[in-house]
Amino acid sequence: MTPDLRDLQHEYIFQHVQELTQKHNKLVIAYDFMWDRYRTKLLSKCPELRWILLTVDREILKKRVVRPGHLISPEFALTIADLFESPSFPIMNVDNGQNVEYTVKRILTNVS
């Protein structure tokens, strides 16, 4: 994908997010790998969004992708993790190394 196509793709996503936030009181958007320049642009378009970054220990990440049907290797998962750009604005950080119930509870108690 070229940089111009990536920019166009994100513009479409941003437009759709703006429309959804106008129609719905609450919604969750999951985006597993957004570069910081796109996060910053989306934040400027939708300043009411609350951002949550789920992080996980590298060993846990490797174990999570070693299961039947997973599309990427542990090595590729770590490569992607190494490319991640930290957010340039304040963001809620939640350790996703615990069980699902813990993670959800932590998020809900901080965004309600």
C-alpha positions as CSV (number, residue, x, y, z in Angstrom):
1,M,0.0,0.0,0.0
2,T,1.4,3.4,-1.0
3,P,1.5,6.3,1.5
4,D,-1.1,8.1,-0.6
5,L,-3.5,5.1,-0.4
6,R,-2.8,4.7,3.3
7,D,-3.7,8.4,3.8
8,L,-6.9,8.0,1.8
9,Q,-7.8,4.9,3.8
10,H,-7.5,6.8,7.0
11,E,-9.5,9.7,5.7
12,Y,-12.3,7.3,5.0
13,I,-12.0,5.8,8.5
14,F,-12.0,9.2,10.1
15,Q,-15.1,10.3,8.2
16,H,-16.8,7.1,9.3
17,V,-15.8,7.6,12.9
18,Q,-17.1,11.1,12.9
19,E,-20.5,9.9,11.5
20,L,-20.7,7.1,14.0
21,T,-19.9,9.4,17.0
22,Q,-22.8,11.7,15.9
23,K,-25.3,8.8,15.6
24,H,-24.3,6.9,18.8
25,N,-23.9,7.9,22.4
26,K,-21.4,5.1,23.0
27,L,-19.2,3.1,20.7
28,V,-15.9,1.2,20.7
29,I,-13.4,1.4,17.9
30,A,-10.7,-1.2,17.9
31,Y,-7.6,-0.4,15.7
32,D,-4.7,-2.7,16.3
33,F,-1.9,-0.6,14.7
34,M,-2.4,3.1,14.0
35,W,0.6,5.3,13.5
36,D,0.8,8.3,15.8
37,R,0.3,10.9,13.0
38,Y,-3.1,9.2,12.2
39,R,-4.1,9.1,15.9
40,T,-3.3,12.8,16.3
41,K,-5.3,13.6,13.2
42,L,-8.3,11.6,14.4
43,L,-8.0,13.2,17.8
44,S,-8.2,16.7,16.2
45,K,-11.3,15.6,14.3
46,C,-13.0,13.9,17.3
47,P,-11.6,15.4,20.5
48,E,-14.3,13.7,22.5
49,L,-12.8,10.3,21.9
50,R,-11.2,8.5,24.8
51,W,-8.1,6.5,23.9
52,I,-7.0,3.3,25.5
53,L,-3.7,1.6,24.7
54,L,-3.6,-2.1,25.5
55,T,-0.1,-3.3,26.2
56,V,1.2,-6.8,26.8
57,D,4.5,-8.3,27.9
58,R,6.5,-9.7,24.9
59,E,6.5,-13.3,26.2
60,I,2.7,-13.2,26.6
61,L,2.4,-11.8,23.1
62,K,4.5,-14.6,21.7
63,K,2.4,-17.2,23.5
64,R,-0.9,-15.7,22.3
65,V,0.0,-16.0,18.7
66,V,1.1,-19.6,19.0
67,R,-2.3,-21.3,18.6
68,P,-4.1,-23.0,15.8
69,G,-5.5,-20.7,13.1
70,H,-3.5,-17.6,14.1
71,L,-2.2,-15.9,11.0
72,I,1.2,-14.5,12.2
73,S,4.3,-16.0,13.8
74,P,5.6,-15.0,17.2
75,E,8.6,-13.4,15.5
76,F,6.4,-11.3,13.2
77,A,4.2,-10.3,16.2
78,L,7.3,-9.0,18.0
79,T,8.5,-7.2,14.8
80,I,5.1,-5.4,14.7
81,A,5.3,-4.5,18.4
82,D,8.8,-3.0,17.8
83,L,7.4,-0.8,15.1
84,F,4.7,0.7,17.3
85,E,4.9,4.4,17.8
86,S,4.0,5.6,21.3
87,P,1.1,8.1,21.4
88,S,2.2,11.8,21.5
89,F,-0.7,12.8,23.7
90,P,-2.0,11.5,27.0
91,I,-3.7,8.1,26.7
92,M,-5.0,5.5,29.2
93,N,-2.6,2.5,29.2
94,V,-4.0,-0.9,30.3
95,D,-1.9,-4.0,30.7
96,N,-3.6,-6.7,28.7
97,G,-1.5,-9.5,30.3
98,Q,-4.2,-10.3,32.7
99,N,-7.5,-12.2,32.1
100,V,-10.2,-10.6,30.0
101,E,-12.4,-9.8,33.0
102,Y,-9.6,-7.9,34.7
103,T,-8.8,-5.9,31.6
104,V,-12.5,-5.0,30.9
105,K,-13.0,-4.0,34.5
106,R,-10.0,-1.8,34.5
107,I,-11.1,-0.1,31.3
108,L,-14.7,0.5,32.4
109,T,-13.7,1.9,35.8
110,N,-11.5,4.5,34.1
111,V,-13.8,5.6,31.2
112,S,-17.2,5.6,32.9
